[in-house]
Amino acid sequence: MLDQLVALSQRLGGELYGFLLPNDVRGVMIGVDDYWMEMYISSHFGPFSRCSDRKSFHLERMQYGWSVDETFRPEHWMDHCKKVGYPPDAQPFYIRVIVRDPKQLRSTNLPTQFAGYPLIYEYRPPCVALHGVQQFIGQTIQSVGDFFVPPSKVSIGRAKPDTAGTLGGVLRSPITGQMYVVSCAHVMGPVGTEVFSPGPYEGHGNSRKIGEVKVSQLAEQSLAARMCNPSRMSQAKKLDVSVAELTEDMVISPFPVGPVNHIRNIADMVPNDDVVFYGKVSGLTKAQIKHVCIWYEVEIEVGDNERVQHCFGDIFEIEQPRPRYVNSSLCRPGDSGAWILCQIGDIISWDGILFAGDGANGYCCFSEHVMDVSNAAIGELVLVP
């Protein structure tokens, strides 16, 4: 399903960039109307009267794959479009435009559609990469149960500059048996960088070298004279990831929900899927998948009070689970590198890597893209059971 949104974002990105005023826009994303989605699922699989029905739907989706027909129109769709402010008989996929200044939302001249897709406008603060050096003991939010992993077990980083992020997970070469840790490029650094755990800043002299980065990819930097433009971005726009070869034996157990036993394809991911992540600062946190970003500007710290803007695309957004009444922070500095996981029955799937946030929302690379780059550089890698 999300592969359809990715394909649409790639098709619309260049034209949409020219249609909007890029200087006024921080990012653009694609979503699916919630009413349309529920009606579509109900029409094809029957109404969900029991939790087991929804579980069966998810399992069937994983086994056979699933895509939606954009031409489907549920009963009362025209009435729904009118009530939520869409153009008449709008497409079920909408485009959410994130503006830089909340004053822009007062304008009465904002276009309401693009190629039949409704345009929705929203202000959000700058999106910032989530590495950090904050103290984290006891700062969990949205905790699930009483499970707690000592932060030192999931803290990872590099020296010069000192960083401290989250050790997301571990991959293994089935040929050599070599183990690799996976986190963000802005946390662990470029190829050849020595990696430490805990991160040097917060290790208080107890940090030790555990490996060296072998694969690293980070979306390109946006120059001041050239705004974030999806039609001119390289393929690296998709990722903020580093993979480090472990050179020291260590016990790594970053998954309090259980061992990860599947890597989900983008096609198997659906908006509103329930997911969790375990961040070094936020602890075990519930979330939901929401949008696919056509393009989004992310600020990465490179020194004291200095940030550099990078241009990302083909990434996905997570948000607070529903229902929600207050938009509290979903993720915090130090959570970068946490793996996004989805549990369906006994299957725990890896969906992506959290790397940035703007308060109520988090932004993630797809695990499928991470594996493509890692396998091409190192050879076949697999999950560690």
ABEGO torsion letter per residue (X at the ends): XAAAAAAAAAAAAAAAAAABBAAABABBBBBBBAAAAAAAAAAAAEBBABAAAAAAAAAAAAAAEBBBBAABBBBGAAAAAAAAGBBBGBBABBBBBBBABAAAAABAABBABBGGBBBBBBBBBBBBBABBABBABGABBGBBEABBBBAAAABBBBBOBBBBBBBABBBBBAAAGBBBBBBBAAAAEBBGBBBBOBBAAAAGGABBBABBBABBBBBBBBBAABBBBAAABBAAAABBBBBBBBABBBBBBABAAEBBABBBBAAABBBGBBBBBBBAAAEBBBBBBABBBABBBBBBBABBGBBBBBBBBGBBBBBBBOBBABBBBABBBGABGBBBBBBBEABBBBAEBBABBAGABBBBBBAAAAAAAAAAAAEBBBBBX
